């Protein structure tokens, strides 16, 4: 396993272009299974999780052609369903949580879908019930092999539209159910649907392929089933999580950075949340400009009480950025309560920040209070291990701001979600190298 070696304490400067959105790409790639016609996708990020899914699609029989950087064509006209019951699939599918989203398209088009229990970040329980309850509502039968931890759904006579109220507004669950429902007979109504921009992008793509989905952008989706879908060309949005990461990086390193082509209309409350931390950021066309700042001060509520930053389903603040916000607050002027509602293990990386000198009180698995140093005391370099993608990038940001040279192990976790990160950070002046 490789390591990142980071010499901290240097100011950065320049432009950085966000990659294509990881979470959108995982949904969009699975949707190519819904049609035998060619689908072109642009702005696909070159990251481990996405590349693993592309490999799964290739082994399923999808013809894949690379047309340029991040630009691929996919044609699922000769699917090999036997692969789903192979040992290779059990190995590949279980290493990637996003693989769960191939089940909906396969069930819709071929009447069956199988998946080993998927992997992903170790950030607490991440139930799959929403996915399978949705499929069952559409008429599929469900089975689970406990010994092999293998899920299956089958609908040999096809799926039938239904009304369903989701028990949670799961993004991947909603995406999976939508992809199953577009080819079902009749009308499907999904209430408490996720409405993240990436889910909106999936629905827009499916409509361009001939689906009939209304209510896009709301939590009430109505899907009129169609008999077949055709091909299309789709461009993936810039990754809002990466954009938030670079805002945090600029603040922590007191750097002047411009983030290019961010798709402002799809960032929701992310910019304003960072502004509440005292970070200055400007909208310049479709770019975000962050000037060099010597300090930033956390706002209090109107009554003077401590600010709370909490995650919530869209249009609330995305949980994937809470780790970034927590790190940024370690050098703010003031204090903040971080409330991670959706995952019970995501804050457990704070012990590494405390080792670096951060003032953090972990109240319980879901809440942490951060008392900022206001740059009066810098974080100190250390050796650490990246536990998941978002904690990993947060520790990397901390290391870039710290005094001394830090080592980060288990960097594959960071590579799962961030494209060519060493080269891109070096281009704006970061002292970072990758070593075996």
Long-range contacts (C-beta under 8 A, 24 or more apart in sequence): 1-409, 1-410, 1-411, 1-412, 2-411, 2-412, 2-434, 2-435, 2-436, 3-407, 3-408, 3-409, 3-411, 3-434, 3-435, 3-436, 4-396, 4-399, 4-407, 4-408, 4-411, 4-414, 4-422, 4-432, 4-433, 4-434, 4-435, 5-405, 5-406, 5-407, 5-432, 5-433, 5-434, 5-435, 6-381, 6-396, 6-399, 6-400, 6-405, 6-406, 6-407, 6-408, 6-430, 6-431, 6-432, 7-404, 7-405, 7-431, 7-432, 8-379, 8-381, 8-399, 8-400, 8-401, 8-402, 8-403, 8-404, 8-405, 8-406, 8-431, 9-378, 9-401, 9-402, 9-403, 9-404, 10-253, 10-400, 10-429, 10-430, 10-431, 11-253, 11-254, 11-255, 11-256, 11-292, 11-429, 12-249, 12-250, 12-253, 12-255, 12-256, 12-257, 12-400, 12-425, 12-428, 12-429, 12-430, 13-255, 13-256, 13-257, 13-428, 13-429, 14-257, 14-258, 14-427, 14-428, 14-429, 15-257, 15-258, 15-259, 15-260, 15-428, 16-246, 16-257, 16-258, 16-259, 16-260, 16-424, 16-427, 16-428, 17-259, 17-260, 17-261, 18-238, 18-239, 18-242, 18-243, 18-246, 18-259, 18-260, 18-261, 18-262, 19-43, 19-45, 19-46, 19-47, 19-238, 19-239, 19-242, 19-418, 19-419, 20-44, 20-45, 20-70, 20-236, 20-237, 20-238, 20-239, 21-45, 21-198, 21-236, 21-237, 21-238, 21-239, 21-240, 21-241, 22-47, 22-49, 22-50, 22-239, 22-241, 22-417, 23-171, 23-196, 23-198, 23-239, 23-241, 23-320, 24-197, 24-198, 24-201, 24-202, 24-236, 24-237, 25-50, 25-53, 25-236, 26-50, 26-53, 26-98, 26-101, 26-172, 27-98, 27-101, 27-172, 27-175, 27-198, 27-199, 27-201, 27-202, 28-201, 28-202, 28-205, 28-234, 28-236, 29-53, 29-54, 29-57, 29-74, 30-98, 30-101, 30-102, 30-104, 30-105, 30-175, 30-179, 31-105, 31-179, 31-202, 31-205, 31-206, 31-209, 32-57, 32-62, 32-74, 32-75, 32-76, 33-57, 33-60, 33-62, 33-76, 33-79, 33-102, 33-105, 33-106, 33-109, 34-76, 34-105, 34-108, 34-109, 34-179, 34-182, 34-183, 34-206, 34-209, 34-229, 35-76, 35-209, 35-228, 35-229, 35-230, 35-231, 36-75, 36-76, 36-77, 37-75, 37-77, 37-229, 37-230, 37-231, 38-73, 38-74, 38-75, 38-231, 39-73, 39-74, 39-75, 39-209, 39-231, 39-232, 39-233, 39-234, 40-67, 40-71, 40-72, 40-73, 40-74, 40-231, 40-232, 40-233, 40-234, 41-71, 41-72, 41-73, 41-74, 41-233, 41-234, 41-235, 41-236, 42-70, 42-71, 42-233, 42-234, 42-235, 42-236, 43-70, 43-71, 43-235, 43-236, 43-237, 43-238, 44-70, 44-71, 44-72, 44-236, 45-70, 45-236, 45-239, 45-419, 46-70, 46-419, 46-420, 47-415, 47-416, 47-417, 47-418, 47-419, 48-412, 48-415, 48-416, 49-96, 49-98, 49-416, 49-417, 52-92, 52-95, 52-96, 52-99, 53-96, 53-98, 53-99, 55-92, 56-89, 56-92, 56-93, 56-96, 56-99, 56-102, 57-102, 59-83, 59-88, 59-89, 59-92, 60-84, 60-102, 79-106, 79-110, 81-106, 81-110, 81-112, 84-112, 84-113, 84-114, 85-114, 89-114, 89-116, 90-116, 90-148, 90-150, 93-118, 94-118, 94-119, 94-149, 95-119, 96-120, 97-121, 97-126, 97-172, 98-172, 100-128, 100-131, 100-172, 100-176, 101-172, 101-175, 101-176, 101-179, 103-131, 103-135, 103-151, 103-153, 103-176, 103-180, 104-131, 104-135, 104-175, 104-176, 104-177, 104-178, 104-179, 104-180, 105-179, 105-180, 107-135, 107-140, 107-153, 107-154, 107-155, 107-159, 107-180, 108-159, 108-179, 108-180, 108-181, 108-182, 108-183, 108-184, 109-183, 111-154, 111-155, 111-156, 111-157, 111-158, 112-152, 112-153, 112-154, 112-155, 112-156, 113-152, 113-153, 113-154, 114-150, 114-151, 114-152, 114-153, 115-150, 115-151, 115-152, 116-148, 116-149, 116-150, 116-151, 117-149, 117-150, 117-151, 121-388, 121-389, 121-390, 121-413, 122-345, 122-387, 122-388, 123-343, 123-345, 123-346, 123-388, 124-343, 124-344, 124-345, 124-346, 124-365, 125-344, 126-343, 127-168, 128-173, 129-167, 130-166, 130-167, 130-168, 130-170, 130-173, 130-174, 130-177, 131-170, 131-172, 131-173, 131-176, 131-177, 133-164, 133-167, 134-164, 134-166, 134-173, 134-176, 134-177, 134-180, 134-190, 135-159, 135-176, 135-177, 135-180, 137-162, 137-164, 138-162, 138-177, 138-180, 138-181, 138-184, 138-188, 139-184, 140-180, 158-184, 158-185, 159-183, 159-184, 159-185, 159-225, 160-184, 160-185, 160-186, 161-185, 161-186, 161-187, 161-188, 161-189, 161-223, 161-224, 161-225, 162-188, 162-189, 163-188, 163-189, 163-191, 164-188, 164-189, 164-190, 164-191, 165-191, 165-192, 166-190, 166-191, 166-192, 166-193, 167-192, 168-192, 169-193, 169-194, 169-195, 169-219, 169-313, 170-194, 171-196, 171-198, 171-199, 174-199, 174-221, 175-199, 175-202, 178-202, 178-203, 178-206, 178-213, 178-221, 178-223, 179-206, 181-223, 181-225, 182-206, 182-211, 182-212, 182-213, 182-223, 182-225, 182-226, 182-229, 183-225, 183-226, 183-227, 183-228, 183-229, 184-223, 184-225, 185-225, 186-224, 186-225, 187-222, 187-223, 187-224, 187-225, 188-221, 188-222, 188-223, 188-225, 189-220, 189-221, 189-222, 189-223, 190-220, 190-221, 190-222, 190-223, 191-219, 191-220, 192-219, 193-218, 193-219, 193-220, 193-221, 194-219, 194-313, 194-314, 195-219, 195-313, 195-314, 195-315, 196-313, 196-314, 196-318, 197-237, 197-240, 197-266, 197-268, 197-314, 198-237, 201-234, 201-236, 201-237, 205-232, 205-234, 208-232, 208-234, 237-263, 237-266, 238-262, 238-263, 240-266, 240-267, 240-268, 240-270, 240-318, 241-318, 241-320, 241-321, 241-390, 241-417, 242-417, 242-418, 243-267, 243-270, 243-288, 244-270, 244-274, 244-318, 244-321, 244-324, 245-321, 245-324, 245-393, 245-397, 245-418, 247-271, 247-274, 247-279, 247-281, 247-288, 247-290, 247-324, 248-274, 248-324, 248-325, 248-327, 248-328, 248-394, 248-397, 249-397, 249-400, 250-279, 250-290, 251-277, 251-279, 251-290, 251-293, 251-296, 251-328, 251-331, 252-327, 252-328, 252-331, 252-397, 252-398, 252-400, 252-401, 253-397, 253-400, 253-401, 254-292, 254-293, 254-294, 254-375, 255-290, 255-292, 255-428, 255-429, 256-290, 256-291, 256-292, 257-289, 257-290, 257-428, 258-284, 258-287, 258-288, 258-289, 258-290, 259-287, 259-288, 259-290, 260-286, 260-287, 261-286, 261-287, 262-286, 262-287, 262-288, 264-288, 268-314, 268-315, 268-318, 269-315, 269-316, 269-317, 270-317, 270-318, 270-321, 273-309, 273-317, 273-321, 273-325, 274-325, 274-328, 276-307, 276-309, 277-325, 277-328, 277-329, 277-332, 277-336, 278-332, 278-333, 278-334, 279-328, 294-375, 295-332, 295-333, 295-374, 295-375, 296-332, 296-333, 297-332, 297-333, 297-334, 298-329, 298-332, 298-333, 298-334, 298-335, 298-336, 298-372, 299-334, 300-334, 306-335, 306-336, 306-337, 306-369, 307-334, 307-335, 307-336, 307-337, 308-336, 308-337, 308-338, 308-339, 309-336, 309-337, 309-338, 309-339, 310-338, 310-339, 310-340, 310-341, 311-339, 311-340, 311-341, 311-342, 312-341, 319-343, 319-346, 320-390, 321-390, 322-346, 322-390, 323-347, 323-349, 323-390, 323-391, 323-393, 323-394, 324-390, 324-393, 324-394, 324-397, 326-350, 326-353, 326-360, 326-368, 326-370, 326-394, 327-353, 327-394, 327-395, 327-397, 327-398, 328-397, 329-370, 329-372, 330-358, 330-359, 330-360, 330-370, 330-372, 330-373, 330-379, 330-398, 331-372, 331-373, 331-374, 331-375, 331-379, 331-401, 332-370, 332-372, 332-374, 333-372, 333-374, 334-372, 334-374, 335-369, 335-370, 335-371, 335-372, 336-369, 336-370, 336-372, 337-367, 337-368, 337-369, 337-370, 338-367, 338-368, 338-369, 338-370, 339-366, 339-367, 340-366, 340-367, 340-368, 341-366, 346-388, 346-390, 346-391, 348-387, 349-387, 349-388, 349-391, 349-394, 349-395, 352-382, 352-384, 352-385, 352-395, 352-398, 353-379, 353-395, 353-398, 355-382, 355-384, 356-380, 356-381, 356-382, 356-398, 356-402, 358-398, 378-402, 378-403, 379-403, 380-404, 381-405, 381-406, 382-406, 383-407, 383-409, 384-408, 384-409, 385-409, 385-410, 386-410, 386-411, 386-413, 386-414, 387-413, 388-413, 389-413, 389-414, 389-416, 389-417, 389-418, 390-417, 393-417, 393-418, 396-421, 396-432, 400-425, 400-430, 400-432
